[in-house]
Amino acid sequence: MGDAEKARMLIGLARRDLATMLALRNADAITTDAFGFHGQQATEKALKAWLVTLGVEYPFTHSLQALFGLVEDAAGPDSITRFRDLDLLDPYAVEFRYLTQEETAEQLDKDGLIRDVDELLCHVDELVSQE
């Protein structure tokens, strides 16, 4: 699979996570952890697609901080400034979901996160389209 195809695949998968976020936004029975997980996954996949467009091989990690750092190193600090707040989704990553059965105490701004994740996906989608 070529880089452009891999990046498009990752963006497609990230869009599925965003669609799940939209479906969960107003579902009262859904926990913050479930919503945050899909936000983290969408962000992770978008950052990995971005790294592919930059020609950077990404590590096997779920850490948004690490992925943001790699994008920042390759594209410059200004490239990620408007998306950097999405690293608040790090605690919802796969490796953290099994550490406790308790609901994360912090409530998420679901509408704001949906907007921010969508903005990131649109940005990376534009980069992928330029490939």
MODA-V121019 format. One line per field, one symbol per residue. burial: 1 if it has 24 or more other ideal C-beta (glycine too) atoms within 12 Angstrom, else 0. A space follows every 10 residues. Layout:
BEGIN
burial=???
END
This chain:
BEGIN
burial=0000011101 1011101101 1101100000 0111111111 1111111111 1111000100 0111101101 1100100011 0011111111 1110000000 0001000101 0011011101 1011101100 0
END
